[in-house]
Amino acid sequence: MPAAILLDQRRSRRGPDLVEPWLKRVNASDIRLLLPFERTAGDEMEGLVDDPKAFTEIVLPALESPSWWIGIGIGDVDTPLPKSVRQSRGIAFELARQAIGEAKARPERLRVLDRERDPVDLEAVLLLMGALYSRRRQRDSPALRLRSSGLNTVQIAERLGVTKQAVSQQLLTARWAEEQAGKVLVEHLAALALG
């Protein structure tokens, strides 16, 4: 079952356009998309996925940034798929549109709708991840970036010229372990929803 992911830039009139950089990053990556993300209207963009890893790799960075409202619709789509998400039809797209409207009325900035199942577990873990991201004091520490790239604490300490304990403290403060556990859970629940 595919998921239509609709992102709408918040406060877009007061800042730079974030849609184009997002489109370039996501569509040029190795994330497996059923239909690539496209600007659908003004400061909105939408894409279609059916892979739990792709779902996780798109939704979590959008959730980590305070710049997006996120509407997710899980359901059938008309086939064969056209080349453009703007030409696509189906329940997933209708639900994503409804979800983005509901997300804009919520402080959490997120809504997940599914016609077949109750997405309460998936939405709950995404809300928890959003809370984790919003409480992170240091969003872009060198230790966090290096740990996310696969280096261990000893390698990071050597690279940064600090102690292993200093690296561990940075990772603890950034809640790196909790974030990794949350990603695993998001991907697992996305697999159930998309399966």
C-alpha positions as CSV (number, residue, x, y, z in Angstrom):
1,M,0.0,0.0,0.0
2,P,1.7,3.3,-1.0
3,A,1.9,6.5,1.0
4,A,1.5,9.9,-0.5
5,I,3.7,12.4,1.4
6,L,2.6,16.0,1.1
7,L,4.9,18.7,2.6
8,D,3.9,22.3,2.8
9,Q,6.5,24.9,3.8
10,R,5.5,26.9,6.9
11,R,5.9,30.7,7.0
12,S,7.1,30.6,3.3
13,R,6.4,34.2,2.7
14,R,8.8,35.2,5.4
15,G,11.8,33.2,4.3
16,P,13.6,31.6,1.4
17,D,12.0,28.9,-0.7
18,L,13.0,25.5,0.8
19,V,11.1,23.4,-1.8
20,E,13.7,23.5,-4.5
21,P,16.7,22.4,-2.3
22,W,14.5,19.7,-0.8
23,L,13.5,18.4,-4.3
24,K,17.1,18.3,-5.4
25,R,18.3,16.5,-2.3
26,V,15.5,13.9,-2.1
27,N,15.1,13.2,-5.8
28,A,18.9,12.9,-6.4
29,S,19.4,10.6,-3.5
30,D,19.3,6.8,-3.5
31,I,15.9,6.9,-1.8
32,R,13.5,4.5,-3.6
33,L,10.5,6.5,-4.7
34,L,7.4,5.3,-6.6
35,L,7.0,8.8,-7.9
36,P,9.6,11.5,-7.3
37,F,8.7,14.6,-5.3
38,E,7.4,17.5,-7.3
39,R,6.2,21.0,-6.4
40,T,2.5,20.7,-6.6
41,A,1.5,24.2,-5.7
42,G,3.4,27.3,-4.5
43,D,5.3,26.0,-1.4
44,E,3.9,22.4,-1.5
45,M,5.5,19.3,-2.7
46,E,4.4,15.7,-2.9
47,G,5.9,12.3,-3.6
48,L,4.8,8.7,-3.5
49,V,6.6,5.8,-1.7
50,D,5.8,2.2,-0.9
51,D,9.1,1.4,0.8
52,P,9.3,1.7,4.7
53,K,13.0,2.8,4.5
54,A,12.2,5.5,2.0
55,F,9.2,6.6,4.1
56,T,11.5,6.9,7.1
57,E,14.3,8.7,5.2
58,I,11.8,11.3,3.9
59,V,9.4,11.9,6.8
60,L,12.0,12.1,9.7
61,P,14.1,14.9,8.1
62,A,11.0,16.8,7.3
63,L,9.8,16.3,10.9
64,E,13.2,17.3,12.3
65,S,13.0,20.7,10.5
66,P,10.4,23.1,11.9
67,S,9.8,24.3,8.4
68,W,7.2,21.8,7.2
69,W,3.7,20.7,7.7
70,I,3.5,17.0,6.9
71,G,0.4,15.2,5.6
72,I,0.6,11.5,4.9
73,G,-2.1,9.5,3.2
74,I,-1.8,5.7,3.0
75,G,-4.1,3.9,0.5
76,D,-4.7,2.7,-3.0
77,V,-3.6,4.7,-6.0
78,D,-4.8,4.5,-9.6
79,T,-2.6,2.4,-11.8
80,P,-0.7,2.4,-14.0
81,L,1.2,5.2,-12.4
82,P,1.8,8.2,-14.5
83,K,5.3,9.8,-14.7
84,S,4.2,12.8,-12.6
85,V,2.8,12.8,-9.1
86,R,0.7,15.8,-10.2
87,Q,-1.2,13.5,-12.6
88,S,-1.8,10.8,-10.1
89,R,-5.1,9.9,-8.5
90,G,-6.3,7.7,-5.7
91,I,-7.2,7.4,-2.0
92,A,-3.6,8.0,-0.9
93,F,-3.5,11.4,-2.5
94,E,-7.0,12.3,-1.2
95,L,-6.0,11.3,2.3
96,A,-2.6,13.2,2.1
97,R,-4.6,16.4,1.1
98,Q,-6.9,15.9,4.1
99,A,-4.0,15.1,6.4
100,I,-2.1,18.3,5.5
101,G,-5.2,20.4,6.2
102,E,-5.5,18.7,9.6
103,A,-1.8,19.0,10.3
104,K,-2.0,22.8,9.9
105,A,-4.5,22.9,12.7
106,R,-2.3,21.0,15.1
107,P,0.8,22.2,17.0
108,E,2.5,18.9,16.1
109,R,2.5,19.8,12.3
110,L,1.8,16.2,11.3
111,R,-1.1,14.0,10.4
112,V,-1.2,10.4,9.1
113,L,-4.4,9.0,7.6
114,D,-5.1,5.5,6.3
115,R,-8.4,4.3,4.9
116,E,-7.6,0.6,5.7
117,R,-6.1,0.7,9.2
118,D,-5.9,3.0,12.1
119,P,-2.5,4.6,11.8
120,V,-2.4,5.6,15.5
121,D,0.9,3.7,16.3
122,L,2.7,5.2,13.3
123,E,1.5,8.7,14.0
124,A,2.4,8.3,17.7
125,V,6.0,7.3,17.1
126,L,6.3,10.2,14.6
127,L,5.0,12.6,17.1
128,L,7.5,11.2,19.7
129,M,10.3,11.7,17.2
130,G,9.2,15.2,16.6
131,A,9.3,15.9,20.3
132,L,12.8,14.4,20.5
133,Y,13.9,16.6,17.6
134,S,12.4,19.8,19.1
135,R,14.2,19.2,22.4
136,R,17.6,18.6,20.9
137,R,19.8,21.5,22.0
138,Q,22.6,21.0,19.5
139,R,21.1,20.0,16.2
140,D,24.3,19.9,14.1
141,S,27.2,18.8,16.3
142,P,30.3,17.4,14.5
143,A,30.1,14.3,16.8
144,L,26.5,13.7,15.8
145,R,27.3,14.1,12.1
146,L,30.3,11.7,12.3
147,R,28.3,9.1,14.3
148,S,25.5,9.2,11.8
149,S,28.0,8.6,9.0
150,G,29.0,5.3,10.7
151,L,32.1,6.2,12.8
152,N,32.3,4.9,16.4
153,T,33.1,7.0,19.4
154,V,36.9,6.2,19.3
155,Q,37.1,7.2,15.7
156,I,35.1,10.4,16.3
157,A,37.3,11.3,19.2
158,E,40.5,10.9,17.1
159,R,39.0,12.9,14.2
160,L,37.9,15.7,16.5
161,G,40.9,15.7,18.8
162,V,38.8,15.2,21.9
163,T,38.4,12.5,24.4
164,K,36.1,9.5,23.9
165,Q,34.1,10.7,27.0
166,A,33.6,14.1,25.4
167,V,32.1,12.4,22.3
168,S,29.9,10.2,24.4
169,Q,28.6,13.2,26.3
170,Q,27.8,15.0,23.0
171,L,25.9,12.0,21.7
172,L,24.1,11.6,25.0
173,T,23.1,15.3,25.0
174,A,21.9,14.9,21.4
175,R,19.9,11.8,22.3
176,W,21.5,9.9,19.5
177,A,20.7,6.4,20.9
178,E,17.1,7.3,21.3
179,E,16.9,8.7,17.8
180,Q,18.3,5.5,16.3
181,A,15.8,3.4,18.3
182,G,13.0,5.7,17.1
183,K,14.1,5.3,13.5
184,V,14.0,1.5,13.8
185,L,10.4,1.7,15.2
186,V,9.3,4.2,12.5
187,E,10.5,1.9,9.8
188,H,8.9,-1.1,11.5
189,L,5.5,0.6,11.8
190,A,5.8,2.0,8.3
191,A,6.4,-1.6,7.0
192,L,3.2,-2.7,8.7
193,A,1.2,0.3,7.3
194,L,2.6,0.0,3.8
195,G,2.6,-3.8,3.7
